């Protein structure tokens, strides 16, 4: 319940890491892989919303998803 609530808050990658640590997870991937399932209908809504909001390369700024992917890659490379 707490993870789903955290996901609904549109947390930054740093905030999500803090939320994950607060739950006792040493790795944010534990939070996402164990509790972070996105229902199929919501997945479609989110993807459509990214295009509509102009998030990402369209405005010259990295999207939150790109930042999160970079964070995940960084965490994996450090073995955290």
PyMOL Python script that loads the backbone (N, CA, C, O; Angstrom):
from pymol import cmd

cmd.read_pdbstr("""\
ATOM      1  N   UNK A   1       0.813  -1.184   0.000  1.00  0.00           N
ATOM      2  CA  UNK A   1       0.000   0.000   0.000  1.00  0.00           C
ATOM      3  C   UNK A   1       0.867   1.264   0.000  1.00  0.00           C
ATOM      4  O   UNK A   1       0.577   2.223  -0.715  1.00  0.00           O
ATOM      5  N   UNK A   2       1.917   1.255   0.796  1.00  0.00           N
ATOM      6  CA  UNK A   2       2.786   2.431   0.861  1.00  0.00           C
ATOM      7  C   UNK A   2       3.530   2.666  -0.449  1.00  0.00           C
ATOM      8  O   UNK A   2       3.721   3.814  -0.853  1.00  0.00           O
ATOM      9  N   UNK A   3       3.948   1.600  -1.114  1.00  0.00           N
ATOM     10  CA  UNK A   3       4.655   1.754  -2.385  1.00  0.00           C
ATOM     11  C   UNK A   3       3.714   2.312  -3.444  1.00  0.00           C
ATOM     12  O   UNK A   3       4.082   3.223  -4.187  1.00  0.00           O
ATOM     13  N   UNK A   4       2.513   1.774  -3.517  1.00  0.00           N
ATOM     14  CA  UNK A   4       1.540   2.285  -4.492  1.00  0.00           C
ATOM     15  C   UNK A   4       1.250   3.764  -4.212  1.00  0.00           C
ATOM     16  O   UNK A   4       1.135   4.559  -5.145  1.00  0.00           O
ATOM     17  N   UNK A   5       1.134   4.126  -2.955  1.00  0.00           N
ATOM     18  CA  UNK A   5       0.908   5.531  -2.608  1.00  0.00           C
ATOM     19  C   UNK A   5       2.102   6.378  -3.058  1.00  0.00           C
ATOM     20  O   UNK A   5       1.925   7.448  -3.640  1.00  0.00           O
ATOM     21  N   UNK A   6       3.304   5.898  -2.787  1.00  0.00           N
ATOM     22  CA  UNK A   6       4.499   6.622  -3.208  1.00  0.00           C
ATOM     23  C   UNK A   6       4.549   6.816  -4.709  1.00  0.00           C
ATOM     24  O   UNK A   6       4.942   7.878  -5.192  1.00  0.00           O
ATOM     25  N   UNK A   7       4.153   5.797  -5.443  1.00  0.00           N
ATOM     26  CA  UNK A   7       4.148   5.903  -6.901  1.00  0.00           C
ATOM     27  C   UNK A   7       3.119   6.921  -7.381  1.00  0.00           C
ATOM     28  O   UNK A   7       3.311   7.559  -8.416  1.00  0.00           O
ATOM     29  N   UNK A   8       2.050   7.071  -6.647  1.00  0.00           N
ATOM     30  CA  UNK A   8       1.007   8.021  -7.051  1.00  0.00           C
ATOM     31  C   UNK A   8       1.409   9.472  -6.786  1.00  0.00           C
ATOM     32  O   UNK A   8       0.748  10.394  -7.266  1.00  0.00           O
ATOM     33  N   UNK A   9       2.481   9.681  -6.031  1.00  0.00           N
ATOM     34  CA  UNK A   9       2.925  11.030  -5.680  1.00  0.00           C
ATOM     35  C   UNK A   9       3.843  11.655  -6.722  1.00  0.00           C
ATOM     36  O   UNK A   9       4.256  12.804  -6.565  1.00  0.00           O
ATOM     37  N   UNK A  10       4.170  10.922  -7.782  1.00  0.00           N
ATOM     38  CA  UNK A  10       5.079  11.428  -8.818  1.00  0.00           C
ATOM     39  C   UNK A  10       6.394  11.895  -8.194  1.00  0.00           C
ATOM     40  O   UNK A  10       6.837  13.020  -8.427  1.00  0.00           O
ATOM     41  N   UNK A  11       6.998  11.041  -7.417  1.00  0.00           N
ATOM     42  CA  UNK A  11       8.247  11.365  -6.741  1.00  0.00           C
ATOM     43  C   UNK A  11       9.399  11.454  -7.727  1.00  0.00           C
ATOM     44  O   UNK A  11       9.411  10.766  -8.748  1.00  0.00           O
ATOM     45  N   UNK A  12      10.360  12.301  -7.415  1.00  0.00           N
ATOM     46  CA  UNK A  12      11.591  12.351  -8.202  1.00  0.00           C
ATOM     47  C   UNK A  12      12.359  11.061  -7.921  1.00  0.00           C
ATOM     48  O   UNK A  12      12.061  10.370  -6.946  1.00  0.00           O
ATOM     49  N   UNK A  13      13.342  10.724  -8.755  1.00  0.00           N
ATOM     50  CA  UNK A  13      14.140   9.530  -8.468  1.00  0.00           C
ATOM     51  C   UNK A  13      14.781   9.568  -7.078  1.00  0.00           C
ATOM     52  O   UNK A  13      14.839   8.546  -6.394  1.00  0.00           O
ATOM     53  N   UNK A  14      15.258  10.734  -6.665  1.00  0.00           N
ATOM     54  CA  UNK A  14      15.872  10.856  -5.341  1.00  0.00           C
ATOM     55  C   UNK A  14      14.840  10.624  -4.238  1.00  0.00           C
ATOM     56  O   UNK A  14      15.118   9.942  -3.252  1.00  0.00           O
ATOM     57  N   UNK A  15      13.661  11.190  -4.410  1.00  0.00           N
ATOM     58  CA  UNK A  15      12.598  10.998  -3.416  1.00  0.00           C
ATOM     59  C   UNK A  15      12.158   9.532  -3.363  1.00  0.00           C
ATOM     60  O   UNK A  15      11.884   8.997  -2.289  1.00  0.00           O
ATOM     61  N   UNK A  16      12.093   8.883  -4.542  1.00  0.00           N
ATOM     62  CA  UNK A  16      11.695   7.475  -4.563  1.00  0.00           C
ATOM     63  C   UNK A  16      12.739   6.617  -3.866  1.00  0.00           C
ATOM     64  O   UNK A  16      12.392   5.662  -3.172  1.00  0.00           O
ATOM     65  N   UNK A  17      14.013   6.945  -4.043  1.00  0.00           N
ATOM     66  CA  UNK A  17      15.080   6.215  -3.347  1.00  0.00           C
ATOM     67  C   UNK A  17      14.922   6.385  -1.842  1.00  0.00           C
ATOM     68  O   UNK A  17      15.048   5.417  -1.092  1.00  0.00           O
ATOM     69  N   UNK A  18      14.648   7.608  -1.397  1.00  0.00           N
ATOM     70  CA  UNK A  18      14.449   7.847   0.037  1.00  0.00           C
ATOM     71  C   UNK A  18      13.233   7.079   0.547  1.00  0.00           C
ATOM     72  O   UNK A  18      13.266   6.500   1.633  1.00  0.00           O
ATOM     73  N   UNK A  19      12.153   7.078  -0.248  1.00  0.00           N
ATOM     74  CA  UNK A  19      10.932   6.352   0.129  1.00  0.00           C
ATOM     75  C   UNK A  19      11.265   4.859   0.266  1.00  0.00           C
ATOM     76  O   UNK A  19      10.848   4.203   1.221  1.00  0.00           O
ATOM     77  N   UNK A  20      12.017   4.340  -0.701  1.00  0.00           N
ATOM     78  CA  UNK A  20      12.413   2.937  -0.695  1.00  0.00           C
ATOM     79  C   UNK A  20      13.242   2.601   0.550  1.00  0.00           C
ATOM     80  O   UNK A  20      13.009   1.591   1.214  1.00  0.00           O
ATOM     81  N   UNK A  21      14.205   3.460   0.847  1.00  0.00           N
ATOM     82  CA  UNK A  21      15.037   3.235   2.026  1.00  0.00           C
ATOM     83  C   UNK A  21      14.197   3.289   3.301  1.00  0.00           C
ATOM     84  O   UNK A  21      14.440   2.527   4.236  1.00  0.00           O
ATOM     85  N   UNK A  22      13.226   4.171   3.342  1.00  0.00           N
ATOM     86  CA  UNK A  22      12.360   4.278   4.508  1.00  0.00           C
ATOM     87  C   UNK A  22      11.565   2.995   4.727  1.00  0.00           C
ATOM     88  O   UNK A  22      11.209   2.659   5.856  1.00  0.00           O
ATOM     89  N   UNK A  23      11.292   2.282   3.636  1.00  0.00           N
ATOM     90  CA  UNK A  23      10.580   1.001   3.729  1.00  0.00           C
ATOM     91  C   UNK A  23      11.512  -0.144   4.121  1.00  0.00           C
ATOM     92  O   UNK A  23      11.069  -1.274   4.326  1.00  0.00           O
ATOM     93  N   UNK A  24      12.820   0.163   4.222  1.00  0.00           N
ATOM     94  CA  UNK A  24      13.788  -0.845   4.618  1.00  0.00           C
ATOM     95  C   UNK A  24      14.445  -1.550   3.454  1.00  0.00           C
ATOM     96  O   UNK A  24      15.148  -2.541   3.651  1.00  0.00           O
ATOM     97  N   UNK A  25      14.229  -1.056   2.235  1.00  0.00           N
ATOM     98  CA  UNK A  25      14.849  -1.665   1.067  1.00  0.00           C
ATOM     99  C   UNK A  25      16.202  -1.009   0.821  1.00  0.00           C
ATOM    100  O   UNK A  25      16.291   0.215   0.716  1.00  0.00           O
ATOM    101  N   UNK A  26      17.245  -1.810   0.731  1.00  0.00           N
ATOM    102  CA  UNK A  26      18.569  -1.248   0.461  1.00  0.00           C
ATOM    103  C   UNK A  26      18.723  -0.880  -1.010  1.00  0.00           C
ATOM    104  O   UNK A  26      19.607  -0.100  -1.366  1.00  0.00           O
ATOM    105  N   UNK A  27      17.877  -1.431  -1.855  1.00  0.00           N
ATOM    106  CA  UNK A  27      17.951  -1.190  -3.299  1.00  0.00           C
ATOM    107  C   UNK A  27      16.578  -0.752  -3.793  1.00  0.00           C
ATOM    108  O   UNK A  27      15.583  -1.438  -3.559  1.00  0.00           O
ATOM    109  N   UNK A  28      16.523   0.390  -4.475  1.00  0.00           N
ATOM    110  CA  UNK A  28      15.248   0.888  -4.995  1.00  0.00           C
ATOM    111  C   UNK A  28      14.627  -0.111  -5.966  1.00  0.00           C
ATOM    112  O   UNK A  28      13.407  -0.140  -6.128  1.00  0.00           O
ATOM    113  N   UNK A  29      15.457  -0.931  -6.615  1.00  0.00           N
ATOM    114  CA  UNK A  29      14.917  -1.937  -7.529  1.00  0.00           C
ATOM    115  C   UNK A  29      14.075  -2.971  -6.786  1.00  0.00           C
ATOM    116  O   UNK A  29      13.134  -3.526  -7.353  1.00  0.00           O
ATOM    117  N   UNK A  30      14.401  -3.232  -5.535  1.00  0.00           N
ATOM    118  CA  UNK A  30      13.572  -4.134  -4.729  1.00  0.00           C
ATOM    119  C   UNK A  30      12.170  -3.574  -4.617  1.00  0.00           C
ATOM    120  O   UNK A  30      11.187  -4.305  -4.737  1.00  0.00           O
ATOM    121  N   UNK A  31      12.082  -2.284  -4.388  1.00  0.00           N
ATOM    122  CA  UNK A  31      10.780  -1.632  -4.277  1.00  0.00           C
ATOM    123  C   UNK A  31      10.009  -1.764  -5.583  1.00  0.00           C
ATOM    124  O   UNK A  31       8.839  -2.148  -5.588  1.00  0.00           O
ATOM    125  N   UNK A  32      10.674  -1.442  -6.689  1.00  0.00           N
ATOM    126  CA  UNK A  32       9.990  -1.477  -7.978  1.00  0.00           C
ATOM    127  C   UNK A  32       9.629  -2.883  -8.419  1.00  0.00           C
ATOM    128  O   UNK A  32       8.522  -3.110  -8.908  1.00  0.00           O
ATOM    129  N   UNK A  33      10.542  -3.833  -8.256  1.00  0.00           N
ATOM    130  CA  UNK A  33      10.269  -5.176  -8.767  1.00  0.00           C
ATOM    131  C   UNK A  33       9.326  -5.966  -7.869  1.00  0.00           C
ATOM    132  O   UNK A  33       8.603  -6.838  -8.349  1.00  0.00           O
ATOM    133  N   UNK A  34       9.326  -5.676  -6.597  1.00  0.00           N
ATOM    134  CA  UNK A  34       8.459  -6.419  -5.682  1.00  0.00           C
ATOM    135  C   UNK A  34       7.069  -5.826  -5.554  1.00  0.00           C
ATOM    136  O   UNK A  34       6.088  -6.555  -5.404  1.00  0.00           O
ATOM    137  N   UNK A  35       6.982  -4.516  -5.612  1.00  0.00           N
ATOM    138  CA  UNK A  35       5.718  -3.854  -5.333  1.00  0.00           C
ATOM    139  C   UNK A  35       5.280  -2.862  -6.404  1.00  0.00           C
ATOM    140  O   UNK A  35       4.169  -2.334  -6.351  1.00  0.00           O
ATOM    141  N   UNK A  36       6.142  -2.614  -7.360  1.00  0.00           N
ATOM    142  CA  UNK A  36       5.890  -1.530  -8.293  1.00  0.00           C
ATOM    143  C   UNK A  36       5.198  -1.909  -9.587  1.00  0.00           C
ATOM    144  O   UNK A  36       5.421  -1.256 -10.606  1.00  0.00           O
ATOM    145  N   UNK A  37       4.371  -2.934  -9.586  1.00  0.00           N
ATOM    146  CA  UNK A  37       3.676  -3.312 -10.807  1.00  0.00           C
ATOM    147  C   UNK A  37       2.659  -2.242 -11.200  1.00  0.00           C
ATOM    148  O   UNK A  37       1.891  -1.756 -10.370  1.00  0.00           O
ATOM    149  N   UNK A  38       2.674  -1.893 -12.474  1.00  0.00           N
ATOM    150  CA  UNK A  38       1.737  -0.904 -13.003  1.00  0.00           C
ATOM    151  C   UNK A  38       0.676  -1.661 -13.783  1.00  0.00           C
ATOM    152  O   UNK A  38       1.007  -2.369 -14.734  1.00  0.00           O
ATOM    153  N   UNK A  39      -0.589  -1.530 -13.405  1.00  0.00           N
ATOM    154  CA  UNK A  39      -1.644  -2.216 -14.161  1.00  0.00           C
ATOM    155  C   UNK A  39      -1.604  -1.785 -15.630  1.00  0.00           C
ATOM    156  O   UNK A  39      -1.274  -0.640 -15.939  1.00  0.00           O
ATOM    157  N   UNK A  40      -1.939  -2.707 -16.523  1.00  0.00           N
ATOM    158  CA  UNK A  40      -1.846  -2.462 -17.963  1.00  0.00           C
ATOM    159  C   UNK A  40      -2.592  -1.203 -18.381  1.00  0.00           C
ATOM    160  O   UNK A  40      -2.071  -0.414 -19.170  1.00  0.00           O
ATOM    161  N   UNK A  41      -3.804  -1.001 -17.867  1.00  0.00           N
ATOM    162  CA  UNK A  41      -4.564   0.196 -18.264  1.00  0.00           C
ATOM    163  C   UNK A  41      -3.858   1.480 -17.826  1.00  0.00           C
ATOM    164  O   UNK A  41      -3.883   2.485 -18.536  1.00  0.00           O
ATOM    165  N   UNK A  42      -3.241   1.437 -16.672  1.00  0.00           N
ATOM    166  CA  UNK A  42      -2.522   2.626 -16.173  1.00  0.00           C
ATOM    167  C   UNK A  42      -1.240   2.859 -16.971  1.00  0.00           C
ATOM    168  O   UNK A  42      -0.850   4.002 -17.212  1.00  0.00           O
ATOM    169  N   UNK A  43      -0.592   1.776 -17.376  1.00  0.00           N
ATOM    170  CA  UNK A  43       0.614   1.890 -18.185  1.00  0.00           C
ATOM    171  C   UNK A  43       0.308   2.667 -19.465  1.00  0.00           C
ATOM    172  O   UNK A  43       1.054   3.570 -19.843  1.00  0.00           O
ATOM    173  N   UNK A  44      -0.785   2.312 -20.123  1.00  0.00           N
ATOM    174  CA  UNK A  44      -1.188   3.019 -21.340  1.00  0.00           C
ATOM    175  C   UNK A  44      -1.458   4.490 -21.083  1.00  0.00           C
ATOM    176  O   UNK A  44      -1.059   5.347 -21.871  1.00  0.00           O
ATOM    177  N   UNK A  45      -2.137   4.785 -19.976  1.00  0.00           N
ATOM    178  CA  UNK A  45      -2.429   6.172 -19.620  1.00  0.00           C
ATOM    179  C   UNK A  45      -1.145   6.969 -19.424  1.00  0.00           C
ATOM    180  O   UNK A  45      -1.031   8.104 -19.887  1.00  0.00           O
ATOM    181  N   UNK A  46      -0.187   6.367 -18.738  1.00  0.00           N
ATOM    182  CA  UNK A  46       1.072   7.050 -18.461  1.00  0.00           C
ATOM    183  C   UNK A  46       1.854   7.325 -19.743  1.00  0.00           C
ATOM    184  O   UNK A  46       2.386   8.419 -19.934  1.00  0.00           O
ATOM    185  N   UNK A  47       1.918   6.333 -20.607  1.00  0.00           N
ATOM    186  CA  UNK A  47       2.660   6.503 -21.857  1.00  0.00           C
ATOM    187  C   UNK A  47       2.005   7.572 -22.722  1.00  0.00           C
ATOM    188  O   UNK A  47       2.697   8.425 -23.278  1.00  0.00           O
ATOM    189  N   UNK A  48       0.688   7.537 -22.841  1.00  0.00           N
ATOM    190  CA  UNK A  48      -0.018   8.572 -23.610  1.00  0.00           C
ATOM    191  C   UNK A  48       0.197   9.946 -22.982  1.00  0.00           C
ATOM    192  O   UNK A  48       0.345  10.935 -23.699  1.00  0.00           O
ATOM    193  N   UNK A  49       0.215  10.018 -21.667  1.00  0.00           N
ATOM    194  CA  UNK A  49       0.413  11.285 -20.966  1.00  0.00           C
ATOM    195  C   UNK A  49       1.783  11.876 -21.209  1.00  0.00           C
ATOM    196  O   UNK A  49       1.920  13.099 -21.261  1.00  0.00           O
ATOM    197  N   UNK A  50       2.814  11.039 -21.360  1.00  0.00           N
ATOM    198  CA  UNK A  50       4.158  11.544 -21.642  1.00  0.00           C
ATOM    199  C   UNK A  50       4.182  12.286 -22.963  1.00  0.00           C
ATOM    200  O   UNK A  50       4.774  13.360 -23.069  1.00  0.00           O
ATOM    201  N   UNK A  51       3.544  11.721 -23.959  1.00  0.00           N
ATOM    202  CA  UNK A  51       3.526  12.355 -25.268  1.00  0.00           C
ATOM    203  C   UNK A  51       2.733  13.657 -25.223  1.00  0.00           C
ATOM    204  O   UNK A  51       3.153  14.661 -25.799  1.00  0.00           O
ATOM    205  N   UNK A  52       1.594  13.644 -24.545  1.00  0.00           N
ATOM    206  CA  UNK A  52       0.733  14.825 -24.480  1.00  0.00           C
ATOM    207  C   UNK A  52       1.346  15.952 -23.675  1.00  0.00           C
ATOM    208  O   UNK A  52       1.131  17.126 -23.977  1.00  0.00           O
ATOM    209  N   UNK A  53       2.113  15.599 -22.646  1.00  0.00           N
ATOM    210  CA  UNK A  53       2.680  16.637 -21.780  1.00  0.00           C
ATOM    211  C   UNK A  53       3.955  17.244 -22.343  1.00  0.00           C
ATOM    212  O   UNK A  53       4.452  18.245 -21.826  1.00  0.00           O
ATOM    213  N   UNK A  54       4.482  16.646 -23.396  1.00  0.00           N
ATOM    214  CA  UNK A  54       5.715  17.167 -23.971  1.00  0.00           C
ATOM    215  C   UNK A  54       6.927  16.865 -23.127  1.00  0.00           C
ATOM    216  O   UNK A  54       7.953  17.532 -23.264  1.00  0.00           O
ATOM    217  N   UNK A  55       6.838  15.875 -22.255  1.00  0.00           N
ATOM    218  CA  UNK A  55       7.950  15.501 -21.401  1.00  0.00           C
ATOM    219  C   UNK A  55       9.036  14.834 -22.229  1.00  0.00           C
ATOM    220  O   UNK A  55       8.737  14.007 -23.091  1.00  0.00           O
ATOM    221  N   UNK A  56      10.273  15.178 -21.984  1.00  0.00           N
ATOM    222  CA  UNK A  56      11.375  14.514 -22.653  1.00  0.00           C
ATOM    223  C   UNK A  56      12.055  15.398 -23.667  1.00  0.00           C
ATOM    224  O   UNK A  56      12.157  16.612 -23.491  1.00  0.00           O
ATOM    225  N   UNK A  57      12.523  14.768 -24.743  1.00  0.00           N
ATOM    226  CA  UNK A  57      13.371  15.452 -25.720  1.00  0.00           C
ATOM    227  C   UNK A  57      12.666  16.625 -26.391  1.00  0.00           C
ATOM    228  O   UNK A  57      13.335  17.539 -26.873  1.00  0.00           O
ATOM    229  N   UNK A  58      11.354  16.628 -26.437  1.00  0.00           N
ATOM    230  CA  UNK A  58      10.631  17.705 -27.099  1.00  0.00           C
ATOM    231  C   UNK A  58      10.931  19.067 -26.498  1.00  0.00           C
ATOM    232  O   UNK A  58      10.937  20.068 -27.215  1.00  0.00           O
ATOM    233  N   UNK A  59      11.183  19.127 -25.183  1.00  0.00           N
ATOM    234  CA  UNK A  59      11.442  20.420 -24.549  1.00  0.00           C
ATOM    235  C   UNK A  59      12.909  20.587 -24.149  1.00  0.00           C
ATOM    236  O   UNK A  59      13.255  21.515 -23.418  1.00  0.00           O
ATOM    237  N   UNK A  60      13.758  19.697 -24.624  1.00  0.00           N
ATOM    238  CA  UNK A  60      15.185  19.795 -24.365  1.00  0.00           C
ATOM    239  C   UNK A  60      15.612  19.306 -22.994  1.00  0.00           C
ATOM    240  O   UNK A  60      16.803  19.328 -22.685  1.00  0.00           O
ATOM    241  N   UNK A  61      14.696  18.875 -22.177  1.00  0.00           N
ATOM    242  CA  UNK A  61      15.007  18.386 -20.833  1.00  0.00           C
ATOM    243  C   UNK A  61      14.773  16.880 -20.780  1.00  0.00           C
ATOM    244  O   UNK A  61      13.884  16.371 -21.464  1.00  0.00           O
ATOM    245  N   UNK A  62      15.559  16.158 -19.977  1.00  0.00           N
ATOM    246  CA  UNK A  62      15.315  14.721 -19.841  1.00  0.00           C
ATOM    247  C   UNK A  62      13.984  14.492 -19.121  1.00  0.00           C
ATOM    248  O   UNK A  62      13.618  15.239 -18.213  1.00  0.00           O
ATOM    249  N   UNK A  63      13.278  13.461 -19.535  1.00  0.00           N
ATOM    250  CA  UNK A  63      12.021  13.131 -18.881  1.00  0.00           C
ATOM    251  C   UNK A  63      12.311  12.482 -17.526  1.00  0.00           C
ATOM    252  O   UNK A  63      13.441  12.075 -17.260  1.00  0.00           O
ATOM    253  N   UNK A  64      11.309  12.390 -16.687  1.00  0.00           N
ATOM    254  CA  UNK A  64      11.475  11.729 -15.397  1.00  0.00           C
ATOM    255  C   UNK A  64      11.838  10.264 -15.610  1.00  0.00           C
ATOM    256  O   UNK A  64      12.619   9.698 -14.844  1.00  0.00           O
ATOM    257  N   UNK A  65      11.266   9.641 -16.662  1.00  0.00           N
ATOM    258  CA  UNK A  65      11.578   8.245 -16.951  1.00  0.00           C
ATOM    259  C   UNK A  65      13.051   8.107 -17.350  1.00  0.00           C
ATOM    260  O   UNK A  65      13.722   7.166 -16.927  1.00  0.00           O
ATOM    261  N   UNK A  66      13.547   9.034 -18.154  1.00  0.00           N
ATOM    262  CA  UNK A  66      14.960   8.993 -18.539  1.00  0.00           C
ATOM    263  C   UNK A  66      15.854   9.165 -17.316  1.00  0.00           C
ATOM    264  O   UNK A  66      16.884   8.502 -17.196  1.00  0.00           O
ATOM    265  N   UNK A  67      15.464  10.048 -16.418  1.00  0.00           N
ATOM    266  CA  UNK A  67      16.231  10.241 -15.187  1.00  0.00           C
ATOM    267  C   UNK A  67      16.190   8.991 -14.317  1.00  0.00           C
ATOM    268  O   UNK A  67      17.205   8.590 -13.748  1.00  0.00           O
ATOM    269  N   UNK A  68      15.016   8.379 -14.217  1.00  0.00           N
ATOM    270  CA  UNK A  68      14.880   7.170 -13.416  1.00  0.00           C
ATOM    271  C   UNK A  68      15.702   6.042 -14.025  1.00  0.00           C
ATOM    272  O   UNK A  68      16.378   5.310 -13.301  1.00  0.00           O
ATOM    273  N   UNK A  69      15.651   5.891 -15.347  1.00  0.00           N
ATOM    274  CA  UNK A  69      16.444   4.853 -16.009  1.00  0.00           C
ATOM    275  C   UNK A  69      17.935   5.079 -15.769  1.00  0.00           C
ATOM    276  O   UNK A  69      18.680   4.125 -15.544  1.00  0.00           O
ATOM    277  N   UNK A  70      18.368   6.328 -15.815  1.00  0.00           N
ATOM    278  CA  UNK A  70      19.771   6.641 -15.542  1.00  0.00           C
ATOM    279  C   UNK A  70      20.121   6.302 -14.099  1.00  0.00           C
ATOM    280  O   UNK A  70      21.200   5.776 -13.828  1.00  0.00           O
ATOM    281  N   UNK A  71      19.218   6.599 -13.179  1.00  0.00           N
ATOM    282  CA  UNK A  71      19.444   6.277 -11.774  1.00  0.00           C
ATOM    283  C   UNK A  71      19.553   4.769 -11.578  1.00  0.00           C
ATOM    284  O   UNK A  71      20.454   4.293 -10.887  1.00  0.00           O
ATOM    285  N   UNK A  72      18.641   4.023 -12.182  1.00  0.00           N
ATOM    286  CA  UNK A  72      18.661   2.564 -12.061  1.00  0.00           C
ATOM    287  C   UNK A  72      19.965   2.016 -12.627  1.00  0.00           C
ATOM    288  O   UNK A  72      20.587   1.152 -12.009  1.00  0.00           O
ATOM    289  N   UNK A  73      20.389   2.502 -13.790  1.00  0.00           N
ATOM    290  CA  UNK A  73      21.641   2.047 -14.391  1.00  0.00           C
ATOM    291  C   UNK A  73      22.823   2.361 -13.472  1.00  0.00           C
ATOM    292  O   UNK A  73      23.733   1.547 -13.318  1.00  0.00           O
ATOM    293  N   UNK A  74      22.801   3.530 -12.874  1.00  0.00           N
ATOM    294  CA  UNK A  74      23.888   3.930 -11.961  1.00  0.00           C
ATOM    295  C   UNK A  74      23.925   3.040 -10.719  1.00  0.00           C
ATOM    296  O   UNK A  74      24.990   2.609 -10.276  1.00  0.00           O
ATOM    297  N   UNK A  75      22.740   2.775 -10.169  1.00  0.00           N
ATOM    298  CA  UNK A  75      22.657   1.924  -8.972  1.00  0.00           C
ATOM    299  C   UNK A  75      23.160   0.513  -9.309  1.00  0.00           C
ATOM    300  O   UNK A  75      23.912  -0.082  -8.538  1.00  0.00           O
ATOM    301  N   UNK A  76      22.743  -0.010 -10.457  1.00  0.00           N
ATOM    302  CA  UNK A  76      23.180  -1.352 -10.862  1.00  0.00           C
ATOM    303  C   UNK A  76      24.687  -1.399 -11.062  1.00  0.00           C
ATOM    304  O   UNK A  76      25.334  -2.371 -10.670  1.00  0.00           O
ATOM    305  N   UNK A  77      25.251  -0.362 -11.666  1.00  0.00           N
ATOM    306  CA  UNK A  77      26.700  -0.364 -11.945  1.00  0.00           C
ATOM    307  C   UNK A  77      27.521  -0.302 -10.674  1.00  0.00           C
ATOM    308  O   UNK A  77      28.664  -0.757 -10.647  1.00  0.00           O
ATOM    309  N   UNK A  78      26.954   0.254  -9.630  1.00  0.00           N
ATOM    310  CA  UNK A  78      27.664   0.350  -8.348  1.00  0.00           C
ATOM    311  C   UNK A  78      27.394  -0.846  -7.454  1.00  0.00           C
ATOM    312  O   UNK A  78      28.007  -0.987  -6.396  1.00  0.00           O
ATOM    313  N   UNK A  79      26.466  -1.717  -7.880  1.00  0.00           N
ATOM    314  CA  UNK A  79      26.145  -2.890  -7.080  1.00  0.00           C
ATOM    315  C   UNK A  79      25.439  -2.555  -5.787  1.00  0.00           C
ATOM    316  O   UNK A  79      25.545  -3.285  -4.802  1.00  0.00           O
ATOM    317  N   UNK A  80      24.710  -1.437  -5.793  1.00  0.00           N
ATOM    318  CA  UNK A  80      24.014  -0.984  -4.578  1.00  0.00           C
ATOM    319  C   UNK A  80      22.710  -1.743  -4.442  1.00  0.00           C
ATOM    320  O   UNK A  80      21.963  -1.521  -3.489  1.00  0.00           O
TER     321      UNK A  80
END
""", "prot")
cmd.dss("prot")
cmd.show_as("cartoon", "prot")
cmd.util.cbc("prot")
cmd.orient("prot")
